[in-house]
Amino acid sequence: MRLALSFALLFFAAAPAAAQPAKPDASVDMASFDKDLDALFVKGGLTADQASSRAAGASPTVRRAAASIDVSVATAEAAELTRVPRVGLTATYTRLSPLDPLVFAPGSPPFTFADNSYAGQATIAIALSDYVTRYPKLIEGARLGIEAARSGKKSNELDAGQDARIAYYEWVRAKLQVMIATRQLTQVRATLGQVRALAEAQRLSNADRMRVESQEAQAEQILDQLSNLSELREEQLRLLIGAGAEPLAIGEDIRGELGAPGAQPLDALLDTAKHQRLDFHTFDVGIRAKEKQRDAEKAGLLPRLSAFATADYARPNQRIFPQTDEFRFTWQAGLQLSWTLNDTLVTNSNVKRFDAETRQLRADRESLERGTRIEVLAAQQAVSLAQKSLATSQKGLAAAEESYRVRQALLAAQRATAVELVDSETELTRARITALNARIDLRVALAQLSHALGNDTK
């Protein structure tokens, strides 16, 4: 290959000016690239913050969490209503079989039995002991359930927003890669036309021509792959933010500089996350709610003291003797102390169930704490690596731009080949992609760190 390139240099030196490749200007290419980038970022387009804020309204998970709040509210209302005394009204009519009149003594009027019975009854029962041992804890547990459901909904909103933010940056990354790949393919095709002309004039080997043609095929394949990926990323973003057929444009210029927090002790960051993140709060409230429900259930182990009262308005009234076929009013009231073995056995089982559910929540919270520790550490490392990658990519981009400029100058001076220029263009394309990817990686890492610490709850 080196021998072929040496002969190619001799051919370039001997060839007439009309046969030489065009003399590109590196500064013009850089300006053109920046112009394409400027066109990609549209004023008034979608930003990561906007995508994040829209995701909550489009998330089925958030809608399910909202329904869970309604369930918790209904449960709390039912718990409140348990304090209302049990009041009942009953009205009955009974047709009785005929009975012969009853005579107590000769000459006395016979005692007749009514053939129809009418009765109206009102009852009230109050579980006195439950007002002390059961209802307060049951109601408090239900109220904590509402708080946990609301906290869970807010946590789901933040998770949906985080997913949309990451999806937004991946969509931006794909769009940028498609733009760069398109430029690369255009440049390779332009150079390929010149190479073919030189090859036909036998001023360049067929191997060099075939190499550039191979690079063209590779550029086409890469562009197809990136175009499909860009379409996929956009569809994912549309689903997350509920965009439908709405046209999307990039409104956040990722070329802007970002400040990143310095490294902090992992334990301090974990304490911040446990204090700020809503999923920790949800577990804490859920554990308290289960404990209240368990304590309320334990009331079933104790005897129950109830007060009751009944009012009867009946015809005939069974408490009136002798019975007369007329409406009479009577009442009764009292206290009842009851204990049932079956209820105690069931209560013991329910208490064990609540204890087990509480232990489950505590274990889940511990798993969350462990996962958060790794998540925070990984996010902090990602930020540090992204910063270093950004600095390295800027140096690599500067080197690639200078190499491309030098290759253009050498080609114009007939001291380099078009193939070498294509190689330089390829390296410049890679450097551009790497530099832009580094900027996006930093934004993604910062978003992940902020979410891991719970800063997005503010």
C-alpha positions as CSV (number, residue, x, y, z in Angstrom):
1,M,0.0,0.0,0.0
2,R,2.8,2.4,0.8
3,L,4.3,1.7,-2.7
4,A,1.0,2.3,-4.3
5,L,0.6,5.6,-2.4
6,S,4.1,6.6,-3.5
7,F,3.3,6.1,-7.1
8,A,0.0,8.0,-6.5
9,L,2.0,10.9,-5.2
10,L,4.1,10.8,-8.4
11,F,1.0,10.7,-10.5
12,F,-0.5,13.7,-8.6
13,A,2.7,15.6,-9.2
14,A,2.7,14.9,-12.9
15,A,-1.0,15.3,-13.5
16,P,-2.4,18.4,-15.0
17,A,-4.3,20.8,-12.7
18,A,-7.7,19.8,-14.1
19,A,-7.1,16.2,-12.9
20,Q,-6.4,17.2,-9.4
21,P,-9.0,17.0,-6.6
22,A,-10.7,20.2,-5.6
23,K,-8.9,22.2,-3.0
24,P,-11.3,22.2,0.0
25,D,-11.0,24.8,2.7
26,A,-10.9,23.5,6.3
27,S,-12.3,26.7,7.8
28,V,-15.2,26.5,5.4
29,D,-15.9,22.9,6.5
30,M,-15.8,23.8,10.2
31,A,-18.2,26.7,9.6
32,S,-20.5,24.5,7.6
33,F,-20.5,21.9,10.4
34,D,-21.3,24.6,13.0
35,K,-24.1,25.9,10.8
36,D,-25.6,22.4,10.6
37,L,-25.5,22.1,14.3
38,D,-27.1,25.5,14.8
39,A,-29.9,24.5,12.5
40,L,-30.5,21.4,14.6
41,F,-31.2,23.3,17.7
42,V,-34.4,25.2,17.3
43,K,-35.5,28.1,19.4
44,G,-38.8,27.2,21.1
45,G,-38.2,23.5,20.6
46,L,-38.5,20.8,23.2
47,T,-36.1,20.8,26.1
48,A,-35.2,18.1,28.6
49,D,-37.1,20.0,31.4
50,Q,-40.2,20.2,29.3
51,A,-40.1,16.6,28.4
52,S,-39.7,15.7,32.1
53,S,-42.6,17.8,33.1
54,R,-44.9,16.4,30.4
55,A,-44.1,12.8,31.3
56,A,-46.2,12.7,34.4
57,G,-49.4,13.4,32.6
58,A,-48.7,10.7,30.0
59,S,-47.5,7.9,32.3
60,P,-49.9,5.0,33.0
61,T,-47.9,4.3,36.2
62,V,-48.7,7.7,37.5
63,R,-52.4,7.3,36.6
64,R,-52.4,4.0,38.5
65,A,-50.8,5.7,41.5
66,A,-53.5,8.4,41.4
67,A,-56.1,5.6,41.5
68,S,-54.3,4.1,44.5
69,I,-54.8,7.5,46.3
70,D,-58.6,7.2,45.6
71,V,-58.5,3.7,47.0
72,S,-56.7,4.9,50.1
73,V,-59.1,7.8,50.6
74,A,-62.1,5.4,50.3
75,T,-60.4,3.1,52.9
76,A,-59.9,6.1,55.2
77,E,-63.5,7.2,54.9
78,A,-64.7,3.6,55.7
79,A,-62.4,3.7,58.8
80,E,-63.9,7.0,59.9
81,L,-67.4,5.6,59.5
82,T,-66.7,2.7,61.9
83,R,-67.0,5.2,64.7
84,V,-70.7,5.9,63.8
85,P,-73.0,3.9,66.1
86,R,-74.8,1.0,64.5
87,V,-78.4,2.1,64.0
88,G,-81.1,-0.1,62.5
89,L,-84.8,0.2,61.7
90,T,-87.1,-2.8,61.2
91,A,-90.8,-3.0,60.2
92,T,-92.6,-6.3,60.0
93,Y,-96.0,-7.7,59.4
94,T,-96.9,-11.3,60.3
95,R,-100.1,-13.2,59.6
96,L,-100.8,-15.6,62.6
97,S,-102.8,-18.8,62.6
98,P,-106.1,-18.5,64.3
99,L,-106.3,-19.7,67.9
100,D,-109.4,-20.4,70.0
101,P,-110.3,-17.8,72.6
102,L,-108.9,-18.5,76.1
103,V,-111.3,-18.4,79.1
104,F,-109.6,-18.0,82.5
105,A,-112.7,-18.3,84.7
106,P,-116.4,-19.0,84.1
107,G,-118.2,-15.8,83.4
108,S,-115.0,-13.9,82.6
109,P,-114.6,-12.4,79.1
110,P,-112.6,-14.6,76.8
111,F,-109.0,-13.7,75.9
112,T,-108.7,-13.6,72.1
113,F,-105.5,-13.8,70.0
114,A,-104.9,-11.4,67.2
115,D,-104.6,-12.8,63.7
116,N,-102.3,-10.0,62.5
117,S,-99.0,-8.7,64.0
118,Y,-97.4,-5.4,63.2
119,A,-94.1,-4.3,64.6
120,G,-91.7,-1.5,64.3
121,Q,-88.3,-1.6,66.0
122,A,-85.4,0.8,66.3
123,T,-82.0,-0.4,67.6
124,I,-78.7,1.3,68.4
125,A,-75.4,-0.4,69.3
126,I,-72.2,1.3,70.4
127,A,-68.9,-0.6,70.7
128,L,-67.6,1.4,73.7
129,S,-64.3,-0.4,74.0
130,D,-63.5,0.0,70.3
131,Y,-63.5,3.8,70.7
132,V,-60.4,3.4,72.9
133,T,-58.6,0.3,71.7
134,R,-59.4,0.0,68.0
135,Y,-60.9,3.0,66.1
136,P,-58.1,5.6,66.7
137,K,-55.4,3.3,65.5
138,L,-57.5,2.1,62.6
139,I,-58.2,5.6,61.4
140,E,-54.6,6.7,61.9
141,G,-53.4,3.8,59.8
142,A,-55.8,4.7,57.0
143,R,-54.7,8.3,57.0
144,L,-51.1,7.1,56.8
145,G,-52.1,5.0,53.9
146,I,-53.3,8.1,52.1
147,E,-50.0,9.8,52.8
148,A,-48.1,6.8,51.5
149,A,-50.2,6.7,48.3
150,R,-49.7,10.4,47.6
151,S,-45.9,10.1,48.2
152,G,-45.9,7.1,45.9
153,K,-47.7,9.0,43.2
154,K,-45.2,11.9,43.4
155,S,-42.3,9.4,43.3
156,N,-43.8,7.8,40.2
157,E,-44.1,11.3,38.6
158,L,-40.4,11.9,39.3
159,D,-39.4,8.5,37.9
160,A,-41.5,9.2,34.8
161,G,-39.9,12.6,34.4
162,Q,-36.4,11.0,34.8
163,D,-37.1,8.4,32.2
164,A,-38.3,11.1,29.8
165,R,-35.3,13.2,30.4
166,I,-32.9,10.3,29.7
167,A,-35.0,9.4,26.6
168,Y,-34.7,13.0,25.4
169,Y,-31.0,13.1,25.6
170,E,-30.7,9.7,23.8
171,W,-33.0,11.2,21.1
172,V,-30.7,14.2,20.8
173,R,-27.7,11.9,20.6
174,A,-29.3,9.9,17.8
175,K,-30.2,13.1,15.9
176,L,-26.7,14.4,16.2
177,Q,-25.2,11.2,15.0
178,V,-27.5,11.1,12.0
179,M,-26.5,14.6,11.1
180,I,-22.8,13.8,11.3
181,A,-23.2,10.5,9.5
182,T,-25.0,12.3,6.7
183,R,-22.2,14.8,6.4
184,Q,-19.7,12.0,6.4
185,L,-21.5,10.2,3.6
186,T,-21.7,13.3,1.5
187,Q,-18.0,14.0,2.0
188,V,-17.0,10.4,1.1
189,R,-19.2,10.5,-2.0
190,A,-17.6,13.7,-3.2
191,T,-14.1,12.3,-2.7
192,L,-15.1,9.1,-4.4
193,G,-16.0,10.9,-7.6
194,Q,-12.5,12.4,-7.7
195,V,-10.9,9.1,-6.9
196,R,-12.8,7.3,-9.6
197,A,-11.7,10.0,-12.1
198,L,-8.1,9.6,-11.1
199,A,-8.4,5.8,-11.2
200,E,-9.8,5.9,-14.7
201,A,-6.9,8.1,-15.7
202,Q,-4.7,5.5,-14.1
203,R,-3.3,8.1,-11.7
204,L,-4.6,6.1,-8.7
205,S,-4.7,2.4,-8.1
206,N,-8.0,0.4,-8.2
207,A,-7.2,-0.7,-4.6
208,D,-7.4,2.8,-3.4
209,R,-10.6,3.4,-5.4
210,M,-12.2,0.2,-3.9
211,R,-11.1,1.2,-0.4
212,V,-13.0,4.5,-0.8
213,E,-16.0,2.7,-2.2
214,S,-15.9,0.4,0.8
215,Q,-15.9,3.4,3.0
216,E,-18.9,4.7,1.2
217,A,-20.8,1.5,1.7
218,Q,-19.8,1.5,5.4
219,A,-21.0,5.1,5.7
220,E,-24.3,4.2,4.0
221,Q,-24.8,1.3,6.4
222,I,-24.0,3.4,9.5
223,L,-26.4,6.1,8.3
224,D,-29.2,3.6,7.9
225,Q,-28.5,2.2,11.3
226,L,-28.4,5.6,13.0
227,S,-31.5,6.7,11.1
228,N,-33.4,3.7,12.4
229,L,-32.1,4.3,15.9
230,S,-33.1,8.0,15.7
231,E,-36.6,6.9,14.7
232,L,-36.8,4.5,17.6
233,R,-35.6,7.0,20.1
234,E,-38.1,9.6,18.9
235,E,-41.0,7.1,19.2
236,Q,-39.9,6.2,22.7
237,L,-39.8,9.9,23.6
238,R,-43.2,10.5,22.1
239,L,-44.7,7.7,24.1
240,L,-43.2,8.9,27.4
241,I,-44.4,12.5,27.0
242,G,-47.6,11.8,25.1
243,A,-46.6,13.7,22.0
244,G,-48.6,11.7,19.5
245,A,-48.1,13.1,16.0
246,E,-46.8,16.4,17.3
247,P,-43.7,17.6,15.5
248,L,-40.7,17.5,17.7
249,A,-37.6,19.8,17.5
250,I,-34.6,20.0,19.7
251,G,-34.8,23.1,21.8
252,E,-31.8,22.5,24.2
253,D,-28.3,23.3,22.8
254,I,-26.2,20.6,24.4
255,R,-23.0,22.5,23.4
256,G,-23.4,24.8,26.4
257,E,-21.1,24.4,29.4
258,L,-22.3,22.7,32.5
259,G,-21.1,23.0,36.1
260,A,-20.8,19.7,38.0
261,P,-20.6,19.3,41.8
262,G,-17.4,18.1,43.3
263,A,-16.9,14.7,44.8
264,Q,-18.4,14.2,48.2
265,P,-18.3,11.4,50.8
266,L,-20.6,8.5,49.9
267,D,-22.1,8.3,53.3
268,A,-23.0,12.0,53.2
269,L,-24.6,11.6,49.8
270,L,-26.6,8.6,51.0
271,D,-27.9,10.5,54.0
272,T,-29.0,13.3,51.6
273,A,-30.8,10.7,49.4
274,K,-32.6,9.1,52.3
275,H,-33.7,12.5,53.5
276,Q,-34.9,13.8,50.1
277,R,-36.1,10.9,48.1
278,L,-39.8,10.2,48.2
279,D,-39.5,6.4,47.9
280,F,-37.8,6.3,51.3
281,H,-40.6,8.4,52.7
282,T,-43.2,6.1,51.1
283,F,-41.7,3.1,52.8
284,D,-41.4,4.9,56.2
285,V,-45.1,5.9,56.1
286,G,-46.1,2.5,54.8
287,I,-44.4,0.8,57.8
288,R,-46.1,3.1,60.2
289,A,-49.4,2.4,58.6
290,K,-48.9,-1.3,58.9
291,E,-48.0,-1.0,62.6
292,K,-51.2,1.0,63.3
293,Q,-53.3,-1.6,61.5
294,R,-51.6,-4.3,63.5
295,D,-52.3,-2.5,66.8
296,A,-55.9,-1.9,65.8
297,E,-56.3,-5.6,65.1
298,K,-54.9,-6.5,68.5
299,A,-58.1,-5.0,70.0
300,G,-59.9,-8.2,68.9
301,L,-57.9,-10.2,71.6
302,L,-59.7,-8.3,74.3
303,P,-63.4,-8.6,75.5
304,R,-65.6,-6.1,73.8
305,L,-67.9,-3.8,75.8
306,S,-70.9,-2.6,73.9
307,A,-74.0,-0.5,74.8
308,F,-77.3,-1.1,73.1
309,A,-80.8,0.2,73.1
310,T,-84.0,-1.0,71.4
311,A,-87.4,0.6,71.0
312,D,-90.4,-1.4,70.0
313,Y,-93.7,-0.1,68.7
314,A,-95.9,-3.2,68.0
315,R,-99.4,-4.4,67.6
316,P,-99.8,-6.5,69.7
317,N,-96.7,-5.8,71.8
318,Q,-95.3,-9.0,73.2
319,R,-94.2,-7.4,76.4
320,I,-97.7,-6.2,77.3
321,F,-99.9,-8.6,79.2
322,P,-102.6,-9.2,78.6
323,Q,-102.1,-8.6,74.9
324,T,-104.4,-6.2,73.2
325,D,-104.9,-5.7,69.5
326,E,-103.4,-2.2,69.6
327,F,-100.1,-0.4,69.1
328,R,-98.0,-0.1,72.3
329,F,-94.5,1.3,72.8
330,T,-91.8,-0.4,74.9
331,W,-88.0,0.0,75.1
332,Q,-84.9,-1.7,76.6
333,A,-81.3,-0.6,77.1
334,G,-78.2,-2.2,78.5
335,L,-74.5,-3.1,78.4
336,Q,-72.9,-6.2,76.9
337,L,-69.4,-7.6,77.6
338,S,-68.5,-10.3,75.0
339,W,-65.6,-12.4,74.1
340,T,-65.5,-15.0,71.3
341,L,-62.8,-17.7,71.0
342,N,-63.1,-17.8,67.2
343,D,-62.5,-14.0,66.9
344,T,-59.4,-14.4,69.0
345,L,-58.0,-17.1,66.8
346,V,-58.7,-15.1,63.7
347,T,-57.2,-11.9,65.3
348,N,-54.0,-13.8,66.2
349,S,-53.6,-14.8,62.5
350,N,-54.2,-11.2,61.3
351,V,-51.7,-9.8,63.8
352,K,-49.1,-12.3,62.5
353,R,-50.0,-11.3,58.9
354,F,-49.5,-7.6,59.7
355,D,-46.2,-8.3,61.4
356,A,-45.0,-10.2,58.4
357,E,-46.1,-7.4,56.0
358,T,-44.2,-4.9,58.2
359,R,-41.1,-7.0,58.0
360,Q,-41.5,-7.2,54.2
361,L,-41.6,-3.4,54.0
362,R,-38.5,-3.1,56.2
363,A,-36.6,-5.5,54.0
364,D,-37.7,-3.6,50.9
365,R,-36.5,-0.4,52.4
366,E,-33.2,-1.9,53.3
367,S,-32.9,-3.2,49.7
368,L,-33.8,0.3,48.5
369,E,-31.1,1.8,50.7
370,R,-28.5,-0.6,49.4
371,G,-29.5,0.0,45.8
372,T,-29.5,3.8,46.4
373,R,-25.9,3.6,47.7
374,I,-24.7,1.9,44.5
375,E,-26.9,4.2,42.4
376,V,-25.4,7.3,44.0
377,L,-21.9,6.0,43.7
378,A,-22.4,5.0,40.1
379,A,-23.9,8.4,39.2
380,Q,-21.1,10.3,41.0
381,Q,-18.5,8.2,39.1
382,A,-20.4,8.7,35.8
383,V,-20.2,12.5,36.4
384,S,-16.5,12.3,37.0
385,L,-15.8,10.1,34.0
386,A,-18.0,12.3,31.8
387,Q,-16.1,15.4,32.8
388,K,-12.8,13.6,32.0
389,S,-14.2,12.3,28.8
390,L,-15.4,15.7,27.8
391,A,-11.9,17.2,28.3
392,T,-10.3,14.3,26.4
393,S,-12.7,14.5,23.6
394,Q,-12.1,18.2,23.2
395,K,-8.4,17.5,22.8
396,G,-9.1,14.7,20.3
397,L,-11.5,16.9,18.3
398,A,-8.9,19.7,18.1
399,A,-6.3,17.1,17.0
400,A,-8.7,15.7,14.4
401,E,-9.6,19.1,13.1
402,E,-5.9,20.0,12.7
403,S,-5.1,16.7,11.0
404,Y,-8.0,17.3,8.6
405,R,-6.8,20.8,7.9
406,V,-3.2,19.5,7.3
407,R,-4.5,16.8,5.0
408,Q,-6.4,19.3,3.0
409,A,-3.3,21.6,2.7
410,L,-1.2,18.6,1.6
411,L,-3.7,17.5,-0.9
412,A,-3.9,21.0,-2.3
413,A,-0.1,21.0,-2.5
414,Q,-0.3,17.5,-4.2
415,R,1.6,15.9,-1.3
416,A,-1.3,13.7,-0.1
417,T,-3.9,11.5,-1.7
418,A,-7.7,11.7,-1.6
419,V,-7.7,8.4,0.2
420,E,-5.7,10.0,3.0
421,L,-8.2,12.8,3.1
422,V,-11.1,10.4,3.4
423,D,-9.3,8.7,6.4
424,S,-8.8,12.1,7.9
425,E,-12.5,12.9,7.4
426,T,-13.5,9.7,9.0
427,E,-11.3,10.4,12.1
428,L,-12.8,13.9,12.3
429,T,-16.3,12.5,12.1
430,R,-15.5,10.1,15.0
431,A,-14.0,12.9,17.0
432,R,-17.1,15.1,16.5
433,I,-19.4,12.2,17.5
434,T,-17.2,11.5,20.6
435,A,-17.1,15.2,21.6
436,L,-20.9,15.6,21.3
437,N,-21.5,12.2,23.0
438,A,-19.3,13.4,25.9
439,R,-21.5,16.5,26.4
440,I,-24.6,14.4,26.3
441,D,-23.1,11.8,28.7
442,L,-22.3,14.6,31.2
443,R,-25.9,15.8,31.1
444,V,-27.2,12.3,31.5
445,A,-24.8,11.6,34.4
446,L,-25.8,14.9,36.1
447,A,-29.5,14.0,35.7
448,Q,-28.9,10.6,37.2
449,L,-27.0,12.0,40.1
450,S,-29.7,14.6,40.8
451,H,-32.4,11.9,40.7
452,A,-30.4,9.5,42.8
453,L,-30.0,12.2,45.5
454,G,-33.7,13.3,45.3
455,N,-32.8,16.8,44.2
456,D,-35.6,16.7,41.7
457,T,-38.2,16.6,44.5
458,K,-37.5,20.3,45.3
